[in-house]
Amino acid sequence: MKTSPDFELLKDAYAIIDGIPETAIALGNLQTARGESLDKGTICSPAGWLAQHPTFTKLGLSLSDDGSRLCFGDQSAGSGAEAQVMAQVFGLQQTEAEHLFGDRDTYSLGDDSGLSDKRLWLREVREFLKRHGQLDEEFEEQLETRMPFAEPANPVEIRAL
């Protein structure tokens, strides 16, 4: 059993999520849309995306066939119990996992800060790493070059109210 968080694995998760387009990440449900392929129309939470990445599938993390449950090894987490699985994967305390892998209100407390779900999650992971003294200079510099806000909306995708 892990006694402390796996910070390197969490940094890997940060890099993976950072590489996914803003519009393909939605906090809350593991998978809110399944596209014709992963890079065309699929929308997942950070935990949902990680469960489909080779680094994490090698560790035993996966999504159920319908995308509604997170699985770890031979365990399947019920809806809303994803934090328990993520706590095991990353060696986190339950409360830490609930915070890092919760829905949008977990981070914002209802405050719409203008950050996309992706940027909100990345900010929280960065703050977690910072609190634990895990932001080395190279990683910090990499983070500083990132835009803090969502990519501009595509005018074609905006519908008139």
C-alpha positions as CSV (number, residue, x, y, z in Angstrom):
1,M,0.0,0.0,0.0
2,K,1.3,3.4,-0.9
3,T,2.1,5.7,2.0
4,S,2.5,9.0,0.1
5,P,1.2,10.4,-3.2
6,D,2.9,9.4,-6.4
7,F,3.9,12.9,-7.4
8,E,5.7,11.8,-10.6
9,L,2.6,10.0,-11.8
10,L,0.5,13.0,-11.0
11,K,2.9,15.1,-13.1
12,D,2.4,12.6,-15.9
13,A,-1.4,13.0,-15.5
14,Y,-1.0,16.8,-15.6
15,A,1.0,16.6,-18.9
16,I,-1.5,14.2,-20.4
17,I,-4.5,16.4,-19.6
18,D,-2.6,19.5,-20.7
19,G,-2.3,17.9,-24.2
20,I,-6.0,17.4,-24.6
21,P,-8.1,20.1,-26.2
22,E,-10.1,22.4,-23.9
23,T,-13.4,21.4,-25.5
24,A,-12.8,17.6,-24.9
25,I,-12.7,18.0,-21.1
26,A,-15.7,18.3,-18.9
27,L,-15.6,17.9,-15.1
28,G,-18.2,15.6,-13.7
29,N,-19.2,12.5,-15.7
30,L,-16.3,10.2,-16.7
31,Q,-17.5,10.3,-20.3
32,T,-20.2,12.8,-21.5
33,A,-19.8,12.1,-25.2
34,R,-18.3,9.3,-27.2
35,G,-17.1,10.4,-30.6
36,E,-16.2,8.3,-33.7
37,S,-12.7,8.2,-32.2
38,L,-10.9,9.5,-29.1
39,D,-9.8,12.6,-30.9
40,K,-13.1,13.3,-32.7
41,G,-16.0,14.1,-30.4
42,T,-15.1,12.3,-27.2
43,I,-15.5,14.4,-24.1
44,C,-14.3,13.0,-20.7
45,S,-13.4,14.2,-17.2
46,P,-9.7,14.1,-16.4
47,A,-10.2,10.7,-14.8
48,G,-12.0,9.4,-17.9
49,W,-9.2,10.5,-20.1
50,L,-6.5,9.0,-17.9
51,A,-8.4,5.7,-17.9
52,Q,-7.9,5.6,-21.7
53,H,-4.2,6.5,-21.8
54,P,-1.6,3.8,-22.2
55,T,0.4,4.9,-19.1
56,F,-2.6,4.4,-16.9
57,T,-4.1,1.3,-18.7
58,K,-0.8,-0.4,-18.0
59,L,-1.4,0.3,-14.3
60,G,-4.8,-1.4,-14.5
61,L,-7.0,1.7,-14.9
62,S,-9.8,1.6,-17.5
63,L,-13.3,2.7,-18.3
64,S,-16.3,0.3,-18.5
65,D,-17.5,-0.4,-22.1
66,D,-20.2,2.2,-21.8
67,G,-17.9,4.8,-20.2
68,S,-20.0,5.1,-17.1
69,R,-17.7,3.4,-14.5
70,L,-14.0,3.6,-13.7
71,C,-12.3,0.3,-13.2
72,F,-9.0,-0.5,-11.5
73,G,-7.7,-4.0,-11.8
74,D,-10.7,-6.2,-11.0
75,Q,-12.6,-3.4,-9.2
76,S,-15.3,-1.3,-10.7
77,A,-16.3,1.9,-9.0
78,G,-19.9,2.9,-9.0
79,S,-21.0,6.3,-10.2
80,G,-19.7,9.0,-7.9
81,A,-17.1,6.7,-6.4
82,E,-14.3,7.5,-8.9
83,A,-12.2,9.3,-6.2
84,Q,-11.7,6.0,-4.4
85,V,-10.1,4.5,-7.5
86,M,-8.0,7.6,-8.2
87,A,-6.9,7.6,-4.5
88,Q,-5.5,4.1,-5.1
89,V,-3.9,4.9,-8.4
90,F,-2.1,8.0,-7.1
91,G,-1.6,7.0,-3.5
92,L,-3.7,9.9,-2.4
93,Q,-5.8,10.4,0.8
94,Q,-9.5,10.0,0.0
95,T,-10.1,13.8,0.6
96,E,-7.3,14.7,-1.8
97,A,-8.6,12.4,-4.5
98,E,-12.2,13.8,-4.0
99,H,-10.8,17.3,-4.5
100,L,-8.6,16.5,-7.5
101,F,-11.1,14.3,-9.3
102,G,-14.4,15.9,-8.3
103,D,-16.9,17.9,-10.3
104,R,-16.5,21.6,-11.2
105,D,-18.2,22.9,-8.0
106,T,-15.5,21.1,-6.0
107,Y,-13.0,23.6,-7.3
108,S,-15.0,26.7,-7.9
109,L,-17.6,26.5,-5.1
110,G,-20.0,27.8,-7.8
111,D,-17.8,30.7,-8.8
112,D,-17.5,30.9,-12.6
113,S,-14.0,32.2,-12.8
114,G,-13.8,32.1,-16.6
115,L,-11.4,29.1,-16.5
116,S,-12.3,26.1,-18.6
117,D,-12.8,22.8,-16.9
118,K,-9.4,21.8,-18.2
119,R,-7.6,24.9,-16.8
120,L,-9.5,24.6,-13.5
121,W,-8.3,21.0,-13.1
122,L,-4.7,21.9,-14.1
123,R,-4.7,24.8,-11.6
124,E,-5.8,22.5,-8.8
125,V,-3.2,19.9,-9.6
126,R,-0.5,22.5,-9.8
127,E,-1.6,24.0,-6.4
128,F,-1.6,20.4,-4.9
129,L,2.0,19.8,-6.2
130,K,3.1,23.2,-4.9
131,R,1.7,22.6,-1.4
132,H,3.7,19.4,-1.3
133,G,7.0,21.0,-2.6
134,Q,6.8,19.1,-5.9
135,L,7.2,21.9,-8.4
136,D,10.8,21.8,-9.6
137,E,12.1,24.7,-11.7
138,E,11.8,22.9,-15.0
139,F,8.2,21.8,-14.4
140,E,7.3,25.3,-13.1
141,E,8.7,26.9,-16.2
142,Q,6.7,24.6,-18.4
143,L,3.6,25.5,-16.5
144,E,4.3,29.3,-16.7
145,T,4.2,29.2,-20.5
146,R,0.6,28.0,-20.6
147,M,-2.5,30.1,-21.2
148,P,-4.6,30.3,-18.0
149,F,-8.0,30.7,-19.8
150,A,-10.0,28.6,-22.2
151,E,-9.3,28.8,-25.9
152,P,-11.5,31.2,-27.7
153,A,-14.9,29.8,-28.7
154,N,-15.3,28.8,-32.3
155,P,-18.0,31.2,-33.7
156,V,-19.4,28.4,-35.8
157,E,-20.2,26.4,-32.6
158,I,-21.9,29.2,-30.8
159,R,-25.7,29.1,-31.0
160,A,-27.8,32.2,-30.7
161,L,-30.0,32.2,-27.5
